Amino acid sequence: MKVETQKYNKNEISYTIRHALEKDANDLSILRVRIDGETENLDREQGEGYIDPISFKKLIKTDIDRLNNLFLVAEVQGEIVGFSRCEGSLLKRLSHKVEFGVCVLKDYWGYSIGKNLLEKSISWADSNGIKKINLTVLQTNSNAIKLYEKLGFEIEGILKNDKVLSDGKYYNTIMMGRFID
């Protein structure tokens, strides 16, 4: 099922959330590296786990073709400033759930872009019979945790000392899920 393109306005910023298209592959490849360098809330450091434009194109095509995958982008004046993905499994026993991930350029934090990407993903999941959305979040990312809880996610577990950040200290990862009967 397609997600309708939607326009948003917040604090004098206008942006659009839409499906990722194969033509976005180059921009997404560059954007992902840039975002990874702006925050330690994600799993990767800048340049790690690099996805080149050809691989992004394949990923987008796969997500378009699979009913239990969703790839959305947020665009401000024609520039992609964030994206999210829901990835389902081909395994029958896991077909009821998807993994959600999101990232937004730091310059665009505070405009509800991440929240709206998640809300669009939740609506898509609910409309497609997906019963569970899973995600992980760094325990120190309290704003994200509050948002996830507000949108119906519950803490399901803690991965202790899961990540080492630039200060050399170990941090916990919170596993969260939203289940709909």
C-alpha positions, 0 to 999 in steps of 0.5 A: 500500500502506498503512503500518500505524500503529505506536506507539513509546516512547523516554525516557518519550515515547510517539508514533505514526507513521501516514498523514497524513489530510486532517483533519491539514491545518490542524495540518500547515500551522501545524507546518511554519511552526513547524519552519522557524523552529527550524532552519537544516537545512531549505531554508526560513526561517520563513513561506517557501513557506507551504502553507495548509490547503487546499493541504495537504489537496490534497497529502494527498489526492494522496499517498493516491491515488498509489501512489508517494507516502507522507505520514506524521505522528508524533503525541504525545498527539494533537499532530502533532510531525513528518512525512515525505514520499516523492514519486515521479514520474509520468514512466516513466523516474523511476518507480523512485525517490522523494524523501524529506524529514522534519522534526520539532519541535526539542523532540522531537529525540533520540526517534528520531522522524525515524529511525522515519519514515525506517525506515517509509518505507524499508520502504514503498518496499521493499514497493512495488518502489521501487528508489531513495530520494533526499534532500538534507541540509545538510553541517553536519547530521552527525547526520542524515548518520550516520543516513542512512549507517547506513540504507544511504544513500550520498553521491552528490554535493555541491552546493557553496555551495548555501545561505546561512544566517543567518550570511551564510556559504555551505554545501554540500548533500549529495545522498544515495541508497539503491538496492536492486537 
